[in-house]
Structure formats: C-alpha cells, structure tokens
Amino acid sequence: MAGGQKRNALVVPEARKAMEQFKMEVAREIGITEPDSGYWGNYTSRDCGAVGGHMVRKMVEAYQRQLSGGGGGGPTR
C-alpha cells in the first residue's frame, strides 16, 4: 500500500540550494531539459535515475580525487 510520498532529508540542510544546482547541471550535461516548475514527476524513472546516477558518479569521483590529493594515485598509508 502506498503511504504517501516520502522525501529524502539532506544530512546538511544548508546544502539544498547547491544540490539543486548540481542536479540541474548534471541534467543539462546528459541532455535532459530541466523542468521549469521544479517538478520532476512528469519525467520517466529512467531519466530521473540517470540524473541521480550521474550525480553519484560525479560525487564519488570528486571524493576519490580528494583522497588521492588530486593526483592519479590512491590514498597514502
């Protein structure tokens, strides 16, 4: 049974605006036109999943770069 729509809470609520901008940037990069209203409910699950997946990929890549000191190697022990 559906219990209504659930929303994911941000760990750092102050990051909401930056995350929305990041989502729109990623959507443009993969060729998805962002909704003017901000409502993504009219988009397919595949499109929304592609945006979310690319966001995660970019965040993991950024963290790995941070761990490696910006170079090509892994973290030092």
One Martini backbone bead per residue (centre of mass of N, CA, C, O) as a GRO file, in nm:
protein
   77
    1MET     BB    1   0.098   0.035   0.019
    2ALA     BB    2   0.047   0.363   0.002
    3GLY     BB    3   0.202   0.632   0.217
    4GLY     BB    4   0.316   0.825   0.041
    5GLN     BB    5   0.540   1.064   0.002
    6LYS     BB    6   0.886   1.053   0.020
    7ARG     BB    7   1.162   1.226   0.168
    8ASN     BB    8   1.478   1.329   0.139
    9ALA     BB    9   1.712   1.404   0.371
   10LEU     BB   10   1.947   1.616   0.444
   11VAL     BB   11   2.230   1.627   0.626
   12VAL     BB   12   2.276   1.923   0.489
   13PRO     BB   13   2.048   2.168   0.456
   14GLU     BB   14   2.238   2.401   0.336
   15ALA     BB   15   2.273   2.225   0.050
   16ARG     BB   16   2.018   2.245  -0.128
   17LYS     BB   17   2.089   2.453  -0.350
   18ALA     BB   18   2.343   2.307  -0.455
   19MET     BB   19   2.197   2.041  -0.533
   20GLU     BB   20   2.005   2.164  -0.739
   21GLN     BB   21   2.225   2.275  -0.926
   22PHE     BB   22   2.361   2.003  -0.976
   23LYS     BB   23   2.119   1.863  -1.105
   24MET     BB   24   2.090   2.060  -1.345
   25GLU     BB   25   2.374   2.021  -1.460
   26VAL     BB   26   2.350   1.716  -1.514
   27ALA     BB   27   2.103   1.721  -1.695
   28ARG     BB   28   2.235   1.889  -1.919
   29GLU     BB   29   2.477   1.696  -1.978
   30ILE     BB   30   2.256   1.449  -2.059
   31GLY     BB   31   1.995   1.597  -2.209
   32ILE     BB   32   1.804   1.716  -1.983
   33THR     BB   33   1.528   1.897  -1.935
   34GLU     BB   34   1.446   2.113  -1.715
   35PRO     BB   35   1.206   2.199  -1.502
   36ASP     BB   36   1.047   2.494  -1.444
   37SER     BB   37   0.885   2.400  -1.174
   38GLY     BB   38   1.060   2.146  -1.032
   39TYR     BB   39   0.892   1.906  -1.144
   40TRP     BB   40   0.969   1.546  -1.191
   41GLY     BB   41   0.695   1.365  -1.234
   42ASN     BB   42   0.698   1.376  -1.572
   43TYR     BB   43   0.928   1.187  -1.559
   44THR     BB   44   1.111   0.932  -1.600
   45SER     BB   45   1.278   0.700  -1.425
   46ARG     BB   46   1.520   0.691  -1.613
   47ASP     BB   47   1.591   0.993  -1.609
   48CYS     BB   48   1.614   1.030  -1.301
   49GLY     BB   49   1.826   0.805  -1.265
   50ALA     BB   50   2.043   0.933  -1.442
   51VAL     BB   51   2.087   1.181  -1.273
   52GLY     BB   52   2.154   1.040  -1.004
   53GLY     BB   53   2.388   0.864  -1.110
   54HIS     BB   54   2.570   1.102  -1.205
   55MET     BB   55   2.594   1.238  -0.935
   56VAL     BB   56   2.733   1.007  -0.786
   57ARG     BB   57   2.974   0.977  -0.973
   58LYS     BB   58   3.084   1.267  -0.923
   59MET     BB   59   3.115   1.246  -0.614
   60VAL     BB   60   3.311   1.007  -0.609
   61GLU     BB   61   3.529   1.134  -0.783
   62ALA     BB   62   3.585   1.376  -0.597
   63TYR     BB   63   3.667   1.207  -0.350
   64GLN     BB   64   3.900   1.052  -0.479
   65ARG     BB   65   4.066   1.302  -0.542
   66GLN     BB   66   4.093   1.395  -0.250
   67LEU     BB   67   4.236   1.136  -0.142
   68SER     BB   68   4.476   1.164  -0.371
   69GLY     BB   69   4.548   1.479  -0.399
   70GLY     BB   70   4.466   1.507  -0.724
   71GLY     BB   71   4.582   1.261  -0.832
   72GLY     BB   72   4.636   0.919  -0.951
   73GLY     BB   73   4.639   0.806  -0.676
   74GLY     BB   74   4.610   0.683  -0.378
   75PRO     BB   75   4.603   0.649  -0.065
   76THR     BB   76   4.797   0.703   0.201
   77ARG     BB   77   4.968   0.521   0.486
   0.00000   0.00000   0.00000
